[in-house]
Amino acid sequence: MADRPSKTLRPRTTLVHGGVRRSQYGEMSEAIFLTQGFVYPDAEAAEARFIESGPDEFIYARYGNPTVAMFEDRIAALEGAEAAFATASGMAAVNGALFSQLKSGDHIVSAKALFGSCLYIVESLLPRFGVEVTFVDGADLSQWEAAVRPDTKLVFLESLSNPTLELVDIAGVAAIAHRQGAQVVVDNVFATPIFQRSLDLGADVVIYSATKHIDGQGRCLGGVVLGKRDFVRGTLETYLKHTGGALSPFNAWVMLKGLETMDLRCRAQAASAQALAEALEGHSSIARVLYPGLPSHPQHALAQRQMEAGGTVIAFDVAGGKESAFRFLNALRVVLISNNLGDSKSIATHPATTTHQRLSDEAKAHLGITPGLIRLSVGLEDVADLQEDILAALEQA
Ligand SMILES: *Cc1c(COP(=O)(O)O)cnc(C)c1O
């Protein structure tokens, strides 16, 4: 009983109603189909389903499940993608999007500033299987221009990047990549589907860690890959269904309900992030504030062109290096010390000693990960409480 709203509905409506499949009971809230298998009325039906299954015909939960399909259809409708495949985590999505379409001898180009596990896949795993990788400074279009070759299979990037919130000009990179016939794969986690429409900007494949803003309340791991139907239901689904990266129906249900409030949450969090960035800029204990919504951000003009808001994360350098940064973190009373982001609870991270600890000092310096750098994921608390907490903690720095 697929019941998909037409494409003309606005994003916030799509996030509430998209992809709903109601059972014969007419339940209001989406059902959790906590089943790994499905029963066929007869042998002929089983045979037919293995030849070709329709959108509401399932075989095995590793291949698909009604609750998972509701999540996939809802996020696909929001993103304006032809299809989506949901995965057990964001990394299962990145793994699937890359490994499903690469083989030994292929060449790819990747931005250097990547989430740690993404960097591991691109820098260590892919070369082990004979894939040649060229790294570029993602913000510099001339480097993309020089690196993409006629035999380049795909380009991979994150915009905004973690943790220094650099942008990549997605339309610019897509023009370069498409001239050479390469696919553009974008990890859109930091920018969120609310603020950056990567497919409209020219991306072919978009990836999310649903663990972040989609859940948004720190409960479940999940991920999703979106793109053209041929790719998602063909190359990608074949790879993922046989390698076991499927999202559990329960986690899909949590993500589905998370989507219902995601637009409201992301907008409230971004408004607070903008206010905090403005309040912190110029503070005597802070050497620099990085936030795409600030006119001082080196790519502010691109951010205004490419994004609807500056996002929910800000980064800033506490003057005095690691000792000051630790004193600041330890003095926080509302903001929590952790490493997740996109959560309703505000979270402060010290990238140099946690998420990016394994990088060499040289690599950290190159990525702007200084000893005093703090990444702040802004939550849903009253922004006045956040500001008081941060300003009071800066007094201790
Ligand atoms: C968190 C994150 C991932 C990985 O997602 P998991 O759900 O933790 O596997 C990938 N890319 C970016 C940019 C992330 O922030």
Ligand as a Chemical Component Dictionary entry (heavy atoms), coordinates in Angstrom:
data_LIG
# 
_chem_comp.id                   LIG 
_chem_comp.type                 NON-POLYMER 
_chem_comp.pdbx_formal_charge   0 
_chem_comp.three_letter_code    LIG 
# 
loop_
_chem_comp_atom.comp_id 
_chem_comp_atom.atom_id 
_chem_comp_atom.alt_atom_id 
_chem_comp_atom.type_symbol 
_chem_comp_atom.charge 
_chem_comp_atom.model_Cartn_x 
_chem_comp_atom.model_Cartn_y 
_chem_comp_atom.model_Cartn_z 
_chem_comp_atom.pdbx_ordinal 
LIG C1 C1 C 0 29.687 10.554 11.104 1  
LIG C2 C2 C 0 30.126 10.740 9.704  2  
LIG C3 C3 C 0 30.298 9.632  8.863  3  
LIG C4 C4 C 0 30.093 8.208  9.337  4  
LIG O1 O1 O 0 28.833 7.948  9.827  5  
LIG P1 P1 P 0 28.517 6.774  10.910 6  
LIG O2 O2 O 0 27.049 6.780  10.980 7  
LIG O3 O3 O 0 29.213 7.156  12.168 8  
LIG O4 O4 O 0 29.084 5.520  10.332 9  
LIG C5 C5 C 0 30.700 9.868  7.564  10 
LIG N1 N1 N 0 30.928 11.115 7.114  11 
LIG C6 C6 C 0 30.774 12.201 7.903  12 
LIG C7 C7 C 0 31.041 13.555 7.342  13 
LIG C8 C8 C 0 30.364 12.049 9.216  14 
LIG O5 O5 O 0 30.209 13.132 10.003 15 
# 
loop_
_chem_comp_bond.comp_id 
_chem_comp_bond.atom_id_1 
_chem_comp_bond.atom_id_2 
_chem_comp_bond.value_order 
_chem_comp_bond.pdbx_ordinal 
LIG C1 C2 SING 1  
LIG C2 C3 SING 2  
LIG C2 C8 DOUB 3  
LIG C3 C4 SING 4  
LIG C3 C5 DOUB 5  
LIG C4 O1 SING 6  
LIG O1 P1 SING 7  
LIG P1 O2 DOUB 8  
LIG P1 O3 SING 9  
LIG P1 O4 SING 10 
LIG C5 N1 SING 11 
LIG N1 C6 DOUB 12 
LIG C6 C7 SING 13 
LIG C6 C8 SING 14 
LIG C8 O5 SING 15 
# 
